[in-house]
Amino acid sequence: MKTIKIVAILLLTVAIGCTDDFEDTNTNPNEPETVTANLLLSTAISNGVNSVVDQAWDNGNIVAQLTAKINFTDFDRYNWGTESGFWDDMYENIAVTENIISIATAEGSENTSYEAIALVLRSWMYAQLTDCWGDVPYSEAINGQTEDNFQPTYDAQQNIYTGIIADLERADQLLAQGQQIFGGDVIFDGDLTNWRKLANSLRLRYLMRSSNVSDVSSAMQAIADAGNIFESNSDNAVLIYPATSQVDSWPISNGRIGGFDEHRMSTTSEAFLKQYGDNRISAWFQPTDNPDDDPTLFAGLPNGLSENNASTYNGGASNVSRLNQSFFYDSPNSVEAPIMKFSEVQFILAEAAQRGLISGDAETYYNAGVTAELEYWNTGQDVAAYLAQTGVAYDGTLELIITQKWLGSFLVGMEGWFDFRRTGFPSFIVPGQDNVNNDVVPVRFFYPDSEQTLNADNYSAAVLALGGSDNINTPGWWESN
């Protein structure tokens, strides 16, 4: 929001200083005077997805203990900062979606599909914010663009969820009208049916997230019955980065090789993947670099170690598996950043059926989710044999469903952390030995420092709603049970 404020002031300054003559003589006939919805849409998608997959790589996989840090271990030890960069990115891109909606709803140029897609993206980004911080600016968040209000109030998380779910339902209704779009869709290439499926699949995600505190069964049943949700991996909402692209490059490859190498296989994921012969181990990680080791050896690193303990663990970095090189710069074909995948939808439906929130067979949904994940990663796994193992075979428990969903959250934002906070599963996720948060997994980020200086009154009110302290251990609305 700080960036939005600065841009607004600059635009106002330019407007005051211009004369009609200046505008006439300085108009470039080769540049458009207005930005179209298609250009803004590609920006909103690319920037939003890049920011979320960066967050998944740096923090989401770490706090869910799918990976661990061997250097710069503060986040892994819960010595957390404000993550203000992610906050700023989300609000800047929400502002872009607001502009798309303004263009799409302008009299004489209405386009219900652009409006709907912007609503889907805006809902997804607001969910990222409220699930990471709790109460955040929502109803007044972008008022600086239209009303010169640069100190927005913080909305209660429950109210934000109500708005998100309503917007996704409206998006589905608008998309059902089938009005064609003209470019900008870098995920589904203008396939409105897939956007409908994403809108409804995200609705299932957020309804399930609030299921401990709200009666969501009828809404979830209605969505499941309507059937406009992801039906296979071909429906996955993923942004694809071709290996040959020099423009829209995979954001992880824009960093330094040392930063890439800080991320290692965790002993948490190592134990599970090895126990069940899960081929995702080689899709995600590399064998150790030690020339004296077995060239097929994979070895993990415990989460939550101090700098010294992490860097010297098991004899040093060469004895701990790095992430697969395809996640950095030399993918043979492409890498992908997921917003949501078919497997997650199946795990949501499996949980809903297991808990009696919807009708249907939980085991069927669960098996479909596991199968979809193994196929997504091209593991070559014998799926039937994998599913037949005790510890993988459906046993009617919620923990089994959430554990496989946890594996499916690899690189999907902060979803593994969100589910752990909601359910307490997988139960084998425990704080590392050198954590600095009293052996407790945090449940939120600190508010950005800029809010204390630029939006002090509303920040103070939000902290008061937390109980008077802006700390990382205060649960949000949907975590109550």
Secondary structure, 3 states (H helix, E strand, C coil): CHHHHHHHHHHHHHHHHCCHHHHHHCCCCCCCCCCCHHHHHHHHHHHHHHHHHHHHHHHHHHHCCCEEECCCCCHHHCCCCCCHHHHHHHHHHHHHHHHHHHHHCCCCCCCHHHHHHHHHHHHHHHHHHHHHHCCEECCCCCHHHCCCCCCCCEECHHHHHHHHHHHHHHHHHHHCCCCCCCCCCCCCCCCHHHHHHHHHHHHHHHHHHCCCCCCCHHHHHHHHHHCCCCCCHHHCEEEEEECCCCCCCCHHHHCCHHHHHCEEEEHHHHHHHHHCCCCHHHHHECCCCCCCCCCCCCCCECCCCCHHHHHHHHHCHHHCCEECHHHCCCCCCEEEEEEECHHHHHHHHHHHHHCCCCCCCHHHHHHHHHHHHHHHCCCCCCHHHHHCCCCCCCCCCHHHHHHHHHHHCCCCCCHHHHHHHHHCCCCCCCCCCCCCCCCCCCCCCCCCHHHHHHCHHHHHHHHHHCCCCCCCCCCCHHHCC
